[in-house]
Amino acid sequence: MSEHGPKDDVKGIFDNPRNVNLLKYSLYASCLLVAIADFFVDGHPYFDIEKFPVFYGLYGGIMCAALVIAAKWMRIIVMRDEDYYDR
């Protein structure tokens, strides 16, 4: 067995800024393609607001942000001291 830890000179795939940018722009492109495809698909809306173009994408993004904000508030309520179980 080696006494040395993991090598510090080993780089991951996302350590290269070019790969990060490629992933970011690929995500943007896929979101744009799905938004464009929404104009060509009949969604059979039940409520009138669902007729708004890209409604589901906007709704999903807003609800995702709301969940993050709610989790931050919940953390204040359920957070315990670091030594909670030691007492």
C-alpha positions in Angstrom: 0.0 0.0 0.0 1.1 3.5 -0.8 1.4 6.0 2.0 0.5 8.8 -0.4 -3.1 10.1 -0.8 -4.8 10.9 -4.0 -2.6 12.6 -6.6 -3.0 16.3 -6.6 -2.1 16.6 -10.3 -5.0 14.4 -11.5 -7.5 16.6 -13.2 -11.2 15.8 -13.6 -13.2 16.4 -16.7 -14.7 19.7 -15.4 -11.4 21.2 -14.3 -11.0 22.4 -17.9 -13.0 25.6 -18.5 -13.6 24.5 -22.1 -15.5 21.4 -21.0 -17.6 23.5 -18.5 -18.5 26.0 -21.3 -19.3 23.1 -23.6 -21.7 21.6 -21.0 -23.2 25.0 -20.3 -24.0 25.8 -23.9 -25.2 22.3 -24.5 -27.7 22.8 -21.7 -28.8 26.1 -23.1 -29.2 24.6 -26.6 -31.3 21.7 -25.3 -33.6 24.1 -23.3 -34.0 26.2 -26.4 -34.9 23.2 -28.6 -37.5 22.0 -26.1 -39.0 25.4 -25.9 -39.2 25.6 -29.7 -40.7 22.1 -29.8 -43.4 23.2 -27.4 -44.9 25.4 -30.2 -45.4 22.3 -32.4 -46.9 19.9 -29.8 -50.6 19.9 -28.9 -50.6 19.7 -25.1 -54.4 19.4 -24.4 -54.4 22.1 -21.7 -57.0 21.8 -18.9 -56.6 25.3 -17.6 -56.3 28.5 -19.7 -52.9 29.4 -18.2 -51.5 26.1 -19.7 -52.1 27.5 -23.2 -49.3 30.0 -22.6 -46.2 29.0 -24.7 -43.5 27.3 -22.6 -45.7 27.4 -19.6 -44.4 24.1 -18.2 -40.8 25.1 -18.5 -41.4 28.4 -16.7 -43.5 26.8 -14.1 -40.9 24.1 -13.4 -38.1 26.7 -13.1 -40.1 28.9 -10.8 -41.1 26.0 -8.6 -37.5 24.8 -8.5 -36.4 28.2 -7.2 -39.3 28.2 -4.7 -38.2 24.8 -3.4 -34.6 26.1 -2.9 -35.9 29.2 -1.0 -38.3 27.0 1.1 -35.4 24.7 2.0 -33.4 27.6 3.2 -36.2 28.7 5.5 -36.8 25.2 6.7 -33.1 24.8 7.5 -33.6 27.6 10.1 -36.4 25.7 11.7 -35.0 22.1 11.8 -31.3 23.0 12.2 -29.7 21.6 15.4 -26.5 22.4 17.2 -23.4 20.5 16.1 -23.2 18.6 19.4 -27.0 17.9 19.5 -26.6 14.1 19.7 -23.7 14.3 22.1 -25.8 15.8 24.9 
